[in-house]
Amino acid sequence: MLTRRALNRASLARQMLLERSAVSVPEAIERLVGLQAQTPHTAYVGLWTRLAGFRPEHLADRIADRSVVRLALMRGTIHMVIARDAWLLRPLVQPVLDRVQASQFGRRLEGIDQADLVALGRTYVEQEPRTFKAIGDHLLERWPGRDRMALEQTVRTGVPLIQVPPRGLWGRSGPIAHTSIEAWLGERPARTLSIDDLVLRYLGAFGPASVMDAQAWCGLTKLGAVFDRLRPQLERFRDERGREVFDLPEAPRPDPDTPAPPRFLYDYENLLLSYADRSRVIVAEEVAGIEVRTNESISTFLVDGRVSGTWKIERERTRAILRMKPIRRLTKAELTSLSDEGARLLEFAAADAQEHDTRIET
């Protein structure tokens, strides 16, 4: 049996959140099976909190040279992955995008040959990167009066679209423009990835985990059969609720009493979105106190391995202020460690500010 704390320390170890790693940016992104990257810049914090000596250009340069890309993958959301994984992962999660497309937009496309629609969209984005508005305008010329979003999303589903720079480069902005994976990365590699391989990689990055956890991570269903095939080569445990969880035999499972330093997570943090049962990192009664505002992304921090509050950086002229709001009582030692780590975060995320100020609100 694995306690909740044992599951917590195992997840933190896989996610490089117990101690910062010296691996390169591409190696880290590959090990994590990508980083969710809905917002273009916050994933930089996700790498800073995991990698020793990380600087923004370590990722920005990889985006610029096309060795790291952003596209729709797990759960149909934007993920940042190495180029090879863009090719390998997209076919495996394509059923998720197809399912969403059919349920949300299928009826709105009656009378339209979707294969023709996708082909027209592909040709258009491969001429040069296009925004969704431009894609929609172009498609409406062919199918005037039809549902713009349904047309656009059909292209997004049928064509693996890369979000191209300068979008995603540190300190820069630009239109959310897309082109096809083929146009951006060139020839498709011969190598493929099986669904069994995908589950093994998930366990390597997030395990120990259940079938439902894996399904929550990628959006695919009916993975029970995959786990059954893999069962002879996996370690099997029960958690405190009696659920069966699986793991790779040689994967790290640290002592539950291993110290876990404070860590700042970003707004769409994989650690918080990749389990059906998030109790290993989130205490429901504590996070219920987090104020959620419409359209406002929330970033959290860990203390002793669990979500213990929220943070945001505000600018006042030449000063950058890190505001931290705990959601549970922290000891004096925990507050000191949190403040010290917050000061390091400001040095990274607000390097251009003349003054830095960390504030813990009570």
C-alpha positions in Angstrom: 0.0 0.0 0.0 1.2 3.5 -0.9 0.1 6.3 1.4 -0.9 9.7 0.0 2.4 11.1 1.2 4.3 8.3 -0.6 2.4 9.0 -3.8 3.2 12.7 -3.4 6.9 12.2 -3.0 7.0 9.9 -6.0 5.2 12.4 -8.2 7.5 15.2 -7.1 10.6 13.1 -7.8 9.4 12.3 -11.4 8.4 16.0 -11.9 11.8 17.3 -10.8 10.2 19.2 -7.9 12.1 17.6 -5.0 15.4 19.0 -6.3 16.3 20.9 -9.4 17.7 18.8 -12.3 20.8 19.5 -14.4 19.3 18.1 -17.6 18.8 20.2 -20.7 15.6 21.9 -21.6 14.7 19.4 -24.4 15.6 16.4 -22.1 13.4 17.8 -19.3 10.4 18.4 -21.7 10.8 14.9 -23.1 11.0 13.4 -19.7 7.8 15.2 -18.6 6.0 14.2 -21.8 5.6 17.9 -22.5 4.3 20.9 -20.5 0.8 22.3 -20.8 1.3 25.7 -22.4 -2.0 27.4 -22.8 -0.4 30.8 -21.9 2.7 31.5 -23.9 5.1 32.5 -21.2 4.1 30.9 -17.9 5.7 27.5 -18.8 9.0 29.2 -18.5 8.3 29.3 -14.7 7.5 25.6 -14.9 11.0 24.9 -16.2 12.7 27.4 -13.9 11.2 25.7 -10.9 12.5 22.3 -12.1 15.9 23.0 -13.7 19.2 24.2 -12.1 20.5 27.4 -13.7 17.5 27.8 -16.1 17.4 31.0 -18.1 14.7 32.1 -20.5 16.9 31.9 -23.6 17.4 28.1 -22.9 13.8 27.6 -23.9 13.3 30.5 -26.3 16.2 29.4 -28.5 14.7 25.9 -28.8 11.4 27.4 -29.9 13.1 29.6 -32.4 15.2 26.7 -33.9 12.0 24.5 -34.0 13.4 21.8 -31.7 10.5 22.6 -29.3 7.0 23.4 -30.5 3.5 24.2 -29.2 0.4 22.4 -30.5 -2.8 20.8 -29.4 -2.2 17.4 -27.7 -3.3 15.9 -24.4 -6.9 16.6 -23.6 -7.0 18.7 -26.8 -5.0 21.5 -25.0 -1.9 23.3 -26.1 1.3 21.5 -25.0 4.9 22.3 -25.4 6.9 19.3 -26.6 10.1 18.4 -28.4 9.7 18.2 -32.1 10.0 14.4 -32.2 7.2 14.1 -29.7 4.9 16.4 -31.7 5.0 13.8 -34.4 4.7 10.8 -32.1 2.0 12.0 -29.7 -0.4 13.7 -32.0 -1.7 10.5 -33.8 -2.3 8.8 -30.4 -4.4 11.6 -29.0 -6.2 12.4 -32.3 -9.3 10.5 -31.1 -9.7 13.0 -28.3 -9.8 15.9 -30.7 -12.1 14.0 -33.1 -14.5 13.3 -30.2 -14.7 16.9 -29.2 -15.0 18.0 -32.8 -17.9 15.7 -33.4 -19.8 16.5 -30.2 -19.4 20.3 -30.3 -19.4 21.1 -34.0 -20.7 18.1 -36.0 -24.3 19.3 -36.4 -23.0 22.8 -37.4 -21.2 21.3 -40.4 -24.1 19.5 -42.1 -23.8 19.6 -45.9 -20.1 20.4 -45.8 -17.5 17.9 -47.0 -15.2 18.0 -44.0 -12.3 16.4 -46.0 -12.5 19.3 -48.5 -12.7 21.8 -45.6 -9.5 20.3 -44.0 -7.7 20.2 -47.3 -8.5 23.8 -48.0 -7.4 24.9 -44.5 -4.2 22.9 -44.8 -3.3 24.5 -48.1 -4.0 28.0 -46.7 -1.9 27.6 -43.5 1.0 26.0 -45.4 1.3 29.1 -47.7 2.3 31.1 -44.6 1.3 31.0 -40.9 -2.3 32.2 -40.3 -4.4 33.3 -37.4 -7.7 31.7 -36.7 -9.5 34.8 -37.9 -7.7 34.7 -41.2 -8.5 31.0 -41.5 -12.1 31.6 -40.7 -12.3 34.5 -43.2 -10.8 32.3 -45.9 -13.2 29.4 -45.3 -16.2 31.7 -45.2 -15.4 32.7 -48.8 -16.1 29.1 -49.7 -18.9 28.5 -47.3 -20.5 31.9 -46.7 -23.0 32.2 -43.9 -21.8 29.1 -42.1 -20.6 28.8 -38.5 -17.1 30.4 -38.3 -15.9 28.6 -35.2 -17.0 25.2 -36.5 -15.1 25.8 -39.7 -11.9 26.9 -37.8 -12.1 24.1 -35.3 -12.5 21.5 -38.0 -9.1 22.6 -39.5 -7.6 22.6 -36.0 -8.8 19.0 -35.5 -7.8 17.8 -39.0 -4.5 19.5 -39.3 -1.9 19.4 -36.5 -1.2 23.1 -36.2 2.0 24.5 -34.7 1.8 27.9 -33.0 4.8 29.7 -34.5 7.1 32.3 -32.9 7.4 35.0 -31.9 4.4 33.7 -30.0 5.9 31.8 -27.0 9.3 33.6 -27.0 10.2 35.2 -23.6 9.6 38.9 -23.4 8.0 39.0 -26.8 4.5 38.7 -28.2 2.9 38.2 -31.6 -0.2 37.0 -33.3 -1.4 33.4 -32.5 -0.4 32.2 -36.0 -0.4 28.6 -37.1 1.0 26.4 -39.8 1.0 22.6 -40.2 3.4 20.3 -38.5 4.6 19.2 -41.9 5.4 22.8 -43.1 7.1 23.6 -39.8 9.1 20.5 -39.1 9.6 18.9 -42.5 9.5 15.2 -43.2 7.6 12.9 -40.9 10.0 10.5 -39.0 9.7 6.8 -39.6 9.4 6.0 -35.9 6.0 5.6 -34.3 4.8 5.3 -30.7 2.2 2.8 -29.5 -0.5 3.4 -27.0 1.4 1.0 -24.6 4.4 3.2 -25.0 2.3 6.3 -24.2 1.1 4.8 -20.9 4.6 3.8 -19.9 5.9 7.3 -20.5 3.0 8.7 -18.5 3.9 6.4 -15.6 7.5 7.5 -15.9 6.5 11.1 -15.6 3.5 11.0 -13.2 3.3 7.5 -11.6 2.4 5.6 -9.5 -1.1 6.1 -11.1 -4.4 4.5 -11.8 -6.1 3.8 -15.1 -8.4 6.7 -14.4 -5.4 9.0 -13.7 -3.9 8.1 -17.1 -7.2 8.8 -18.9 -7.5 12.2 -17.1 -4.0 13.1 -18.3 -4.4 12.3 -22.0 -8.2 12.4 -22.5 -8.3 8.9 -24.0 -10.8 6.3 -22.7 -10.7 2.6 -22.3 -7.1 2.4 -21.2 -7.9 -0.5 -18.8 -7.1 -2.9 -21.6 -3.7 -1.3 -22.1 -2.9 -1.6 -18.4 -4.0 -5.2 -18.5 -1.5 -5.9 -21.3 1.2 -4.1 -19.4 0.4 -5.7 -16.0 3.1 -8.4 -16.1 5.8 -5.7 -16.5 4.5 -3.2 -13.9 4.6 -2.9 -10.2 1.1 -2.8 -8.6 0.0 -1.1 -5.4 -3.1 0.1 -3.6 -3.6 3.6 -2.4 -5.3 4.6 0.9 -8.7 4.5 -0.8 -8.1 1.0 -2.1 -7.6 2.0 -5.7 -5.1 -0.1 -7.8 -2.2 2.0 -9.0 0.6 1.0 -11.3 4.2 2.0 -11.7 7.4 1.2 -13.5 9.6 -1.2 -11.5 12.7 0.9 -11.5 11.0 4.3 -11.1 11.9 6.4 -8.0 9.6 6.1 -5.0 11.3 8.2 -2.3 10.8 7.8 1.4 7.6 9.6 2.3 9.5 11.7 4.9 11.8 13.1 2.2 11.9 16.9 2.6 10.0 18.8 -0.2 11.1 22.4 -0.5 8.7 25.2 -1.5 8.1 25.3 -5.3 6.2 27.8 -7.4 3.9 26.2 -10.0 2.5 28.0 -13.1 -1.1 28.5 -14.0 -1.7 25.4 -16.2 0.7 23.2 -14.2 0.8 19.5 -15.4 1.2 18.3 -11.9 -2.3 19.5 -11.0 -4.0 18.5 -14.3 -2.8 15.0 -14.9 -4.6 12.9 -12.3 -8.3 11.9 -11.8 -7.5 11.8 -8.1 -5.4 14.9 -7.2 -5.4 14.3 -3.5 -1.7 13.5 -3.6 -1.0 17.2 -4.1 -4.3 18.9 -3.3 -6.3 18.9 0.0 -9.8 19.6 -1.2 -10.8 21.5 2.0 -7.8 23.8 1.6 -8.1 24.7 -2.1 -11.8 25.3 -1.6 -10.7 28.6 -0.1 -9.0 29.8 -3.3 -11.0 32.7 -4.9 -11.6 32.0 -8.5 -12.4 34.9 -10.8 -13.7 34.5 -14.4 -11.0 34.4 -17.0 -8.2 34.9 -14.4 -5.6 32.2 -14.4 -4.3 31.1 -11.0 -0.8 30.1 -10.1 -0.1 28.1 -7.0 2.8 27.2 -4.8 3.7 24.0 -2.9 4.8 23.8 0.7 5.8 20.3 1.9 4.7 19.0 -1.4 1.1 20.1 -1.4 -0.7 23.1 -2.8 -0.6 25.7 0.0 -1.5 29.0 -1.6 -1.6 31.2 -4.7 0.9 33.7 -6.1 1.1 36.5 -8.7 3.6 39.2 -9.7 2.4 42.8 -9.9 4.3 45.7 -11.3 4.4 49.2 -9.8 6.6 51.4 -12.0 10.1 50.1 -11.4 9.1 47.7 -8.7 8.1 44.0 -9.0 6.0 42.6 -6.2 5.4 38.9 -5.6 2.2 38.5 -3.6 1.8 35.1 -2.0 -1.5 34.1 -0.3 -1.4 30.9 1.8 -4.5 28.9 2.1 -3.4 27.0 5.2 -1.4 27.9 8.3 2.4 27.7 7.7 5.1 27.4 10.3 7.7 30.2 10.7 10.3 28.0 9.0 8.0 27.3 6.1 7.2 31.0 5.7 10.9 31.8 5.6 11.7 29.1 3.0 8.7 30.3 0.9 9.9 33.9 1.0 13.4 32.9 0.1 12.2 30.9 -2.9 9.9 33.8 -3.9 12.9 36.1 -3.9 14.6 33.8 -6.4 11.5 33.6 -8.5 11.4 37.4 -8.8 15.0 37.5 -9.8 14.1 35.2 -12.7 10.7 36.4 -13.7 11.2 40.1 -13.1 14.9 40.5 -13.9 14.2 43.9 -15.5 12.7 45.4 -12.3 14.9 47.8 -10.3 13.3 46.7 -7.0 11.9 43.4 -5.9 9.5 42.9 -3.0 8.0 39.6 -1.7 4.8 39.8 0.4 3.1 37.0 2.2 -0.5 38.0 2.8 -2.3 36.6 5.9 
